[in-house]
Amino acid sequence: MPKHTIDPNQWINRYSDYLFNYTITRVNDSEKAKDLVQDTFVAGLKSMKNFKAEASERTWLISILKRKIIDHYRKINSNKGKAEVRISYNSEENEGDWLEERVADPFDKTAEDTIENTELGLAIDNCLKKLPSKQAQVFEMKTILNYETEAICNELNITASNLWVIIHRARTAMASCLEKNWF
């Protein structure tokens, strides 16, 4: 079997279109896809000494790109819910800014809110039942029950990367289902 070689001077000409097309189907954002391909080339340059010539140059770059895409989704998912809303205020006693705590009072619900929440709960349950069993299980553990990633991976005997792929697919399917059946 011939040893494969590596030639970074040819990467853009040989692989940029292929890597971009691969990425755009996974992130559905042209600018993000371009960034991920660029990050892949940079990472490839930094780790050229690790290229063992057991696979083709393109296969090696794709393996780097796959990790970049997974990292992209991990970052998105880990940043959700961390946004803070700050409000400046000026009263007779105090002045400054604070995290907004009084946006919605969970005890101040109208009958309409209660009905809407019940309908949403039923829609979520129905959509959850339509998912493949493993996706439904992972979605419920991560999103509804708030299990830690490590606990889910240990219980289901899967890797963290696999978990994020499954949860992404489940969330995409749930969003699509809810859009069709609830909105």
Buried (B, 14 or more C-beta within 10 A) or exposed (E): EEEBEBEEEEBEEBBBEBBBEBBBEBBEEEEBBBBBBBBBBEBBEEEEEEBEEEEEBBEBBBEBBBBBBBBBBBEEBEEEEEEEEEEEEEEEEEEEEEEEEEEEEEEEEEEEEEEEEEEEEEBBEEBBEEBEEBBBBBBBBBBEEEBEBEEBBEEBEBEEBBBBBBBBBBBEBBEEBBEEEBE
